[in-house]
Every structure is written in structure tokens, then in C-alpha cells.
Amino acid sequence: MNTREKSNILSRLGVILQHLAEETPWPGYEMGINQSEYEKLNEWVEQVHIYNGWFKSAEVRKAFKGIAGWLSAEKLENWVQPYVKTDKTPQKVAIIMAGNIPLVGFHDFISVFLSGHKAVVKMASDDRHLFPALLNTMALFDQSVLDEVELVEERMKNFDAVIATGSDNSARYFESYFGKYPHIIRKNRNSVALITGEEDATELNLLGKDIFDFYGLGCRNVSQIWIPESFDLNRFFEAIYDYNSIIHHNKYANNYDYNKAVYLMNKEQLLDNGFLLLKEDQSLHSPLAMLHYQRYKDEKEFEEFTRKNADQIQLIVGRNHLPFGKAQQPGLEDYADGINTLEFLSKL
């Protein structure tokens, strides 16, 4: 298949994902799949939480909506066109996917797929059902899609390059095992928000999306906020109250209760609104259900902090940065860790 044919298949998948994201009934054969095939996908959306308690249907549909936004044939072709090398021999590219949020490795897959290489995919044990379901849906439009992808469960072998995403601990293993191959190895990163004090309630409410989307499990989720010395945190608590239902998720609530107990036993100061703990702390990484905050006198303090910690920051949310509410809505060119995946693949 050439790039245009692949883009067309992905765009047809995008239409399906958009309908699933919006929970619409099967619209008819113009979608490209029959009602039974569509409803089977919908069943996966509703049932995948059985295998991973974080993957509630609302979160899966949210992930589908984000992916669907990438998948127009024109958008995909314009994105990949500068990097396609028709005279290159296709390589086998191992993709080790993370499992923190639904289909977090799908961007790596479409990068490899469209660049003309073969993807050798090892899925995370926490997210091993959704990707095969989408792959099989693509194959309904062209069975040769399955020749472009190899799914592996055991130790990876017979590959030419690697894209691996994981924790700092797993990254050390990746470096040891994959270091001799061309590679992209991603480690832990966190995101931070800058509040100037001039934000209105709507902006602060949107910041709640950046904190709570996917329960705060993604590297694009805000884990620390910087606020002026005079900022009243009650404004923030009031603005994010709409997200209070998150505490009804048992796994999130367990983290909230555990962290609250541990920090209170250690006699550390916490602010608590019943579903989120706030702790004044310079660390970018905050435990789940907790948000770190740091007060500043001058924004230059924040600029210096982000400069020193650039290799640990995924993105910055705030005025003059990524708009509030957009952290978990990356575009095709919003590459993880700022590493251009297509450029890497074009050099293989």
C-alpha cells in the first residue's frame, strides 16, 4: 500500500471512532462496516474496563475522539509527506506501548505505518485489547493492513529500530537492551501550569480538564501549578468543583485515601477539597489524586524553574502557553518529549 491508500484507511477508521466517541447508533453502510462490526467495537468500549479499571467507557471514548481528530486523509498526507522516502528499504520498527491511558501508543503506530516501515508492536498488559480491535477494523477495508503490523507478546526480536515508552525504571532497561539500535526511549515526564492570577473562573475550570482527564494518569496531565504569592486557592477549588465526581471511581478514591493518610501521618500540610489534595512542593511529580503547587513572587522564577527542568516537563499550560483545557488534546505534530517521530523514522 502507498501512503495515500494508508491515509484513506485511517480516515475511514477516524469516522468510526468519531461516531463511537459521540455514542451514536450505527449510521448505515456508508460508514464502511456493518452494524454487527460497529456494535462489536462499541462492546469493547463498554467492557474493556473489566481488564483495566481505569479504562471506563467515557475515558475510552475521550481517547477515540482525540485520535479521530488526527485521522483525515488530507491532514495525514500533509503531515507525513515531507518525511516519506520512497527509495528507502522498509525497516522493522519495534513499538513498545505504554498502558497508562487508552491507546496512548497509537500515534507511534500511525507514524510507522504511514512512513512505510513495518510496525512490530508490543502492547502494555494494561492496554492489550483496544489496539487489536482497531487494527482488525482497518483490515476490513484492506486485509493487507495486517501485513504491515506484527503483534508480539514475548521478548522482542528481529527488529531494526525501537520506539519505547515507559517509566524511568523501564527506560533504564530499554537503554540497556535497545541501546545498540536506532531508538527513541521516553521516560517519565510531567506537565505544569502557570496561573497569573488574572484568570477567570472559566479558565480555571478548564485547568481542571488538564488535571483530571484520564484521571491524571498521563504525562500531559498537569501535576504542578505555579501561583502568585497573593493568589487565593479557594478560587481554584471553587472553579474545579465540577470535577468532584472523580472521587466515585474506586481506584482514584483509593489513591486519594492512601495519600491523605500517609501525608497526614507524617504531619505534612495539605489542602483538601474532598477529591483532590494540594501540597506545596517543588517536585514536578505528584502522586495520583494530589496536585503540587508553588508560589512565586515574579514569573522569572517560573521561567528559571522550567528552564532547569526542561527535560522533565512535557508541556506548560497557561496564558501565553498551551491554552487551559488543551493538555490532553495533542495534535499530530505534538510529539511526545518533543522528539519528531517522523523525522527519526525518515533517517532509518
N, C-alpha and C positions, 0 to 999 in steps of 0.2 A: 504494500500500500504506500502511496505517496502522502505528502503532508496534507494536501487538500482533502484526500479521502479520509484520513485520520481526523482532521478537524471537523469534517461533516458528521462523522460518527459521534464525536464528543459533543457536538452541538445538539444532536438528537437526544443524547443522554441528558444534556442540560435541560431540555424541555421537560423530560420525565421528572428530573429532580425538582424542578420548579413546581410542577403540579403536586408532587409529594410533599414539598415544603409547605405548600398552601393548603394541604389536606383536601384537595379537590377530587371528586369522583373521576373515574376513567372517562376521558373526554371523547373517546372513539378511536377508530383505526388510524386517523390522521397522526396520532402520536407515534405510530410505528410499532407498537406492541399491542397484544390483545388484552382483554380485560383480566384474564386469569394471570398473565405475566405481571400486569400492573399491580394487581391485588396481592400477589406473592411478595413483591417488593414492599408494599405497604405493611404486610405482616412482619417482615424483618424489622421495619422501623418500630413497630409496636412491641416486638418481642425481644429485641437484642439486649434490652436491659437485664434479661434473665442471665446473660453471660457476663455482663458488666453493669453493675448497679448504677454507675454514673451516666450510662447512655440511655437516659429517659427519652421517650419519643420526641419531646419538644426540643431537646438538645440535638438529636439526630436530624430533625427537620431544619433546625437552625444551620447545621453544617451543610446540609443539602442546598439550602438557599444561597449560602456563600459560594459554594462550588458552582452552582448554576449560573451565578453572575459572571464567572470566567468563561463559560462554555458557549460562546457564539463563534461560528466558523470564522467570521471576519476578524474578530478580536484575537482568536488563537493564531491565525495565519500571520497577522501583523506582528504579533508578539514573537513568534518563533522565526520568522523569515530572515532576520539579519544573522541568524546563527546556523541555519541549515547548510550543511556541506555535502552536496550530492556525490562528490568524488571520494568521500571517506568510507572506509570499511566499517560497517556497524560493529559496535563493541557490546559485550555483555556488562551491564551496569547493575551491580547489586544495590538494592534499596532496602535498608533496614528501617522499618517504620516504627514510630513511637505509638503509644496507645492511650495517651492522656486525654485526648478529645477525639470525637468521631472523625475518621478519615483524615487525620492530620498529615498523613503521608501522600495524599492524592496529588498534591502539587508536584512532588518529586516524580510521581508516576507519569503524569502528562508531559512533564519536561523531557523525560527519557523517551517516551512513546513518540512524541512529535519530532524529536531530534534525530530519529532514525536508528536509535540503538535499541537493543533488546533489554527489557527490564527483568531482573531476577529478584523477586520480591520476597522478603521475609517479614511477615506481619507480626505485630505485637500480639502476645497471647490475649491481651485485653481488648483487642480490636481485630479479630480474625474472621468476621462474618460479613461485614458491610462491603469491603473491597471486592471479594469474590462475587458478591451479588451484583455489583455494578459492572464488573468485568464480563460476567455472563450476559448481562443486559446489552452491553456493547456488542458482544458476539452474535446477538440476534440480528444485528444489522450486517455483520460480516464475520463469518467464522474465523477468518484469518487473523483477527484480533488476538486469538488465543495463541497464535504462533509468535506473537510479539512479546509475550509475558510468560515467565516461569515462576510458579509459586513454590517456595521451599519451606519446609518445617524444621529440617535438621540443620546441621552445620553447613554454612555456605561454602561452595567451592566452584571452580570453573567460571571465574568472572574476571573482568579486565579493569574495572574501576568500582568505586564504592561511594554511596551517599548514605550516611548513617546518622541517626538522630537518637539521642538518649540523655541520660543524666551525666553529671561529671564523673561518677564512678564508672559507668559503662563506657564513657568516652576513653578512659584510660585503657580499657580492654580493646576498644576499637583501634586505638592508636597502635597498640602492640600487635594486633592481629592483621590489621589492614594497612599499616603504615607504608609498606613497600609498594602499594598500588596508588594510582592517582585517586584522590579521595576528597570528599567533604565530610568532616566529622563535626557534628553540632553538639554543644554541651548545654548545661543549664543557663538560661537567661531569664531575666525578669523585666517587667515594664514599670515605668514610673510616671506619675502625673504631677504637673506643676499647677498649683492654684494661686492666682494672683490676688484674690480677694474681691475682684470685680465681677466674678461670675454670677449669673442669676440662678434661680432655683432650677430652671430647665437644664442649664449646662451641668450643674452638679448632679442632677438626676441622671443625665446621660453618662456621667462618670460612673454611676452605678453599673451600667452595662459593661463598662471596661473592667470592672472589678468582678462582677458576678456571672457574666456569660460563661457557660460551660463550668459553672461552679468555681471559677477561679483557677482551673487546673492547667491553663495554657501559658506558654511563655509570653504571649501577647497580653495576658491579663495584668492589670495594674496591681502591684503588690506593695507599693510605697507611694505616698503622696507628700509633696512639699507644700507647706502653707506659710503665709506670713505670720510673724510673731503675734500680731493682734487678731488673727482670724478666729472666729467663734465656731468651734467644731459642732455646735448644735445646728448650725446652718446646714452642715454636711449631713448630719444624722437625719434631719427633717427631710432633706431632698432625696435621700436614698431609701426612705421608709417603704416605698412601693415594692422593694425587693424582699420584704420581710418573709415572704412565703418560702424562701430558700431553706429556712430552718426546718421545714417539714420533710426535707429529704434526709433519710436516716443516716446516710454516710456523712453528709455535710454536718448534721447535728452532732454526730459522734466526735468529729474533729473539733467542732466548736466547744463541746463539753470538756473534752480531754485537755485542749489547750488552755481553757479557762481555769480548770482545776490545777494544772501544772504551774501556771504562772502565778496564780493566787497563793499556792503553797509556798512558792519561792518569794512571796511578798513583793512581787513586781507590780508596778502601777499599770492598770488597764482602764480603758474606757469601753463601755459595753452598752449596746442598744438592743440586746436580745437576739441578734442574729449575726452580728459582726463585732469582733474585738479590735480595738485600736490600741496600739502600743507605740510610744515614742522610741524610735530605734533607727540607727543609721543604716542598718542592714537592708539591702535591696530585697532579699528573700524573706518573705514572711510565711509562717505556717498557714495551712488552709484554714479558712474562717477567721483569719486575722489579717489586719492591714497595718503596716508600719507607717508612721508619719514623722516628719522632720520639720521643725520651724526654722525660718530663715529671716535675717534682717534685710538682706539685699539679694536680688536674683543672681548676682555674680557668684554667690555661694553655691547655688544650684548648678550654674554653668560649670563651675570648677569640679563639683561632685560628678556630674555626668561625663566630663572630660576624663577624669581619672578612672571612671568605671565603665568606659565605653564598651569594653569587651564583655561586660556582663549585662548590658542593657539591650533589650530587644527593640523597644520603641519608647518615645516620650509622648504623652498625651497632654493637651492643654492649648491655650491660646498661643498662636504663633508656632504651634507644633501640630501633631495629628489631632483633628477635632475630637472633642469629647464624644463618646459613644461609638467610635470607629475602630477601636483597638482590635476587635475580633472580626473585622471586615476587610481583610487584606485583598489587594488586587493581584493580578498576575505578576506584576513586577515588584511586589513587596516580598523580596526574597528573605527567607529566614537567615538570621545572623548577618544580613547584608551581603551575602555571597551569591553572586549571579550564577544560578544553576545552569542556565542555558549556555552561558559563556564557558563554564567548566566543561560541559559536555561537548561543545564545539571543538575543543582542543584535544579530544581523545584520538 
